[in-house]
Amino acid sequence: MKPSRESFWRRVAMEFDKLNVALLQNTSALFSEGSREYQALQKTLLREAETEWERRHIRRLAAHNILSFAHFRARTWDEYRRALLRVQRLDYPSLEYRMHAACETLEWAADHDPTKAALGWTMVEETERRLRRLRRRHPVRKQALAALASVKQRVARKGLTPPGAFKRTP
């Protein structure tokens, strides 16, 4: 990678980090305000992107940051759903991002709307299947599976279990 592109991506990461901190420190910031801020940052960064891959990756990063912000600030399923659909439409840059989205969705459902937990469980199970297909020594596999197990335990303590977890056999 050219030094100029390397510094560009470092700056992209710093800009997203600064905005994350600013929005999370502002406890009165609504989800809609935060979403607009991320989209404005995305627009600024897209002007400096040189390739289609860079533009797509910036859109993905913005979508994932909006989803993370929605995890904390979205009050309704409609707000959260819009952020989730945007991430799914743009696809995940890596398995870690997929895991992150699945965990946030399950936790959001557990805290705000238990009727949407089935979607969260489905996403977690799909991510777990993908992680188990990685070789055993893969550096991401063990850590990500442990994170999924932790989220599943926290959600189960709130009384939400996977659909069909307690099926009775005749």
C-alpha positions in Angstrom: 0.0 0.0 0.0 1.3 3.5 -0.9 2.2 5.6 2.1 -0.4 8.2 1.0 -3.2 5.5 1.2 -1.9 4.2 4.5 -2.2 7.6 6.0 -5.6 8.0 4.5 -6.9 4.8 6.2 -5.3 5.9 9.4 -7.2 9.2 9.2 -10.4 7.3 8.3 -10.1 5.3 11.5 -9.3 8.3 13.6 -12.3 10.3 12.2 -14.7 7.4 13.0 -13.1 7.0 16.5 -13.5 10.7 17.2 -17.1 10.7 16.1 -17.8 7.6 18.1 -16.4 9.2 21.3 -18.2 12.5 20.7 -21.6 10.9 20.1 -21.4 8.4 23.0 -20.3 11.2 25.4 -23.3 13.3 24.4 -26.0 11.4 26.3 -28.7 13.5 24.8 -27.8 12.7 21.2 -30.7 11.0 19.5 -30.2 8.1 17.1 -31.3 10.2 14.1 -28.8 12.9 14.9 -26.0 10.4 15.3 -27.0 8.7 12.0 -26.8 12.0 10.2 -23.4 12.7 11.7 -22.0 9.4 10.5 -23.5 9.9 7.0 -21.9 13.4 6.8 -18.5 11.9 7.8 -19.1 9.2 5.2 -19.8 11.8 2.5 -16.6 13.7 3.4 -14.5 10.5 3.3 -16.0 9.3 0.0 -14.7 12.4 -1.7 -11.2 11.3 -0.9 -11.6 7.7 -1.9 -9.8 6.7 -5.0 -11.2 3.3 -5.9 -14.6 1.6 -5.8 -13.3 -0.8 -3.2 -12.3 2.2 -0.9 -15.8 3.8 -1.4 -17.5 0.5 -0.6 -15.4 -0.1 2.5 -16.1 3.5 3.8 -19.8 2.9 3.3 -19.5 -0.4 5.2 -17.6 1.2 8.1 -20.2 4.0 8.3 -23.0 1.4 8.3 -21.4 -0.6 11.1 -20.7 2.5 13.2 -24.4 3.5 12.7 -25.4 0.0 13.9 -23.2 0.3 16.9 -24.7 3.7 17.7 -28.2 2.2 17.2 -27.4 -0.5 19.7 -27.1 2.2 22.4 -29.5 4.8 21.2 -32.2 3.3 19.0 -35.5 3.4 20.9 -37.7 1.6 18.4 -37.3 -1.5 16.3 -37.8 0.6 13.1 -34.7 2.7 14.0 -32.6 -0.3 14.8 -33.9 -2.3 11.8 -33.0 0.4 9.3 -29.4 0.4 10.6 -29.3 -3.4 10.5 -30.7 -3.6 7.0 -28.1 -1.1 5.8 -25.3 -3.3 7.2 -26.8 -6.4 5.6 -27.3 -4.7 2.2 -23.6 -3.6 2.1 -22.4 -7.0 3.5 -19.8 -7.5 6.2 -16.1 -6.7 5.6 -15.1 -9.6 7.8 -16.4 -12.4 10.0 -15.7 -10.2 13.1 -18.1 -7.5 11.8 -20.7 -10.2 11.2 -20.3 -11.5 14.8 -20.5 -7.9 16.1 -23.7 -7.2 14.3 -25.2 -10.5 15.4 -24.3 -9.9 19.1 -25.6 -6.4 19.0 -28.9 -7.4 17.4 -29.5 -10.1 20.0 -28.6 -7.8 22.9 -30.8 -5.0 21.5 -33.7 -7.3 21.2 -33.2 -8.6 24.7 -33.2 -5.1 26.1 -35.8 -3.4 24.0 -38.1 -5.8 22.0 -38.0 -9.5 23.0 -40.3 -10.3 20.0 -37.3 -9.6 17.7 -35.0 -12.0 19.6 -35.6 -14.8 17.1 -33.8 -12.7 14.4 -30.9 -12.1 16.8 -30.6 -15.8 17.6 -30.7 -16.7 13.9 -27.9 -14.3 13.2 -25.8 -15.6 16.2 -26.3 -19.2 15.1 -25.3 -18.4 11.5 -22.2 -16.6 12.7 -21.3 -19.5 15.0 -21.6 -21.9 12.1 -19.3 -19.8 10.0 -16.8 -19.5 12.9 -16.7 -23.2 13.4 -15.7 -23.7 9.7 -12.5 -21.8 10.4 -9.5 -23.9 11.2 -9.1 -24.6 14.9 -5.9 -22.6 15.2 -7.3 -19.5 13.4 -6.7 -16.5 15.7 -10.3 -15.2 15.4 -12.1 -18.5 16.0 -11.5 -19.0 19.7 -12.0 -15.4 20.7 -15.1 -14.9 18.6 -16.7 -18.1 19.8 -16.1 -17.1 23.4 -17.7 -13.7 22.7 -20.7 -15.3 21.2 -21.0 -17.7 24.2 -20.8 -14.7 26.6 -23.6 -12.8 24.8 -25.8 -16.0 24.7 -25.4 -16.4 28.4 -26.2 -12.7 29.2 -29.3 -12.9 27.0 -30.4 -16.3 28.5 -30.1 -14.7 32.0 -32.7 -12.2 30.8 -35.0 -15.1 30.0 -34.6 -15.2 26.2 -33.7 -18.6 24.8 -33.1 -19.7 21.2 -36.3 -20.6 19.4 -36.9 -24.3 19.8 -34.4 -24.7 22.6 -36.8 -26.5 24.9 -38.8 -28.7 22.4 -40.4 -31.6 24.0 -40.2 -35.0 22.4 -43.3 -37.2 22.6 
